Amino acid sequence: MTDNAHTAPTAFTVPDGHRRARADKVLAGAFPEYSRVALQRSFDAGLVLVSGRPIKRDQSVSTGDVVEFSIPEIKPSELKAVDIALDVIFEDKHLLALNKAAGMIVHPGAGTGEDTLVHALLSHCEGELSGIGGVERPGIVHRLDRDTTGVMLVAKTDAAHRGLSEQFSERSLSKEYVALVSGTPTLLSGSIKKPIGRNPNHRHKMAIVEEGPGGRDAHTDWEVIEKFGTIATLVRCFIHTGRTHQIRVHMKSLGHILLGDAIYGWKSDPRLKKQPKRVMLHAEHLVFTHPITGKKMDLRAPLPKDFSQLVAQLRKASIPPRVKVKVVKRPGCHPAP
């Protein structure tokens, strides 16, 4: 058990019809008033018990089992609000959407400073953020990698957080990214369905693995937008799942590493005068349903300056040089009349 504050324990007897079902799914179905994130925190805190012993979220329970659980109370954040400019695309009293800048880490962690997105949000929203994400991640519904730019959603209220989380979990929203990849695909489009898991040899990397305990299903559709000779290709990626490094790993599996992605094997290209300083990936387009109003939200984020500049450079670099032909006149040769 944890020493942190939590709600009074709730006892729940698993009803008929459940034979070796996952504990987290059983509780989520029986207690819809709690978000999946809140229940996940209960499992992580050791507050879900069967026969007095903590169980994991993927542990099986059966009809007749008595499950006792509590929800950890959310502590007020001790993080400082820092006035950092944000590029806000949409905002109301329930949520906001922003165009995340390159280099910005989403939430605090080991080795981070006071320049994360959470620090900026605490200032921008004056503390009015959903607490479901916990002390370190107030308002955070999903995340983008440090180098990835583009559309990102933040919940101001718990109701908005639950509604958005459900759409991500049920895969009912549309997510489109644009990426610059090395080389030229032989096809104009394709679909990649390969499970992704932690790389067993490098824990900071992900890899294509067998589906099961180590890998989770991952699905990416892609299409070519523009080719730059044999140097690189601009592609659009539609992701149906949200695995860590999904686009980076899936495109590498096709032999096309994202430009600037040194972690997954990209190396400087001598054909480029200016090398990319980050992974060239941008979350351009997000379509979802507003969790409170029910309105369809269709949001886009323009390409950042460094991305557009690299595209312009690639266009120039891929144009073959003009060959000047020198005409030599020979004695006795005259043009035809």
Buried (B, 14 or more C-beta within 10 A) or exposed (E): EEEEEBBEEBEBEBEEEBEEBBBBBBBBEBBEEBBBBBBBBBBBBBBBBBEEEBBEBEBEBEEEBEBBBBBBEBEEBEBEBBEBEBEEBEBEEBBBBBBBBBEBBBBBEEEBEEEBBBBBBBBBBEEEBBBBBBBBBBBBBBBBBBBBBBBBBBBBBBBBBBBBBBBBEEEEBEBBBBBBBBBBBEEEEBEBEBBBBBBEEEEEBBBBBEBEEEBBEBBBBBBBBEBBBEBBBBBBBBBBBBBBBBBBBBBBBBEBBBBBBEBBEBEEBEBBEEBBEBBBBBBBBBBBBBBBEEEEBEBBBBBBEBBEEBBEBBEEBBEEEEEEEEEEEEEEEEEEE
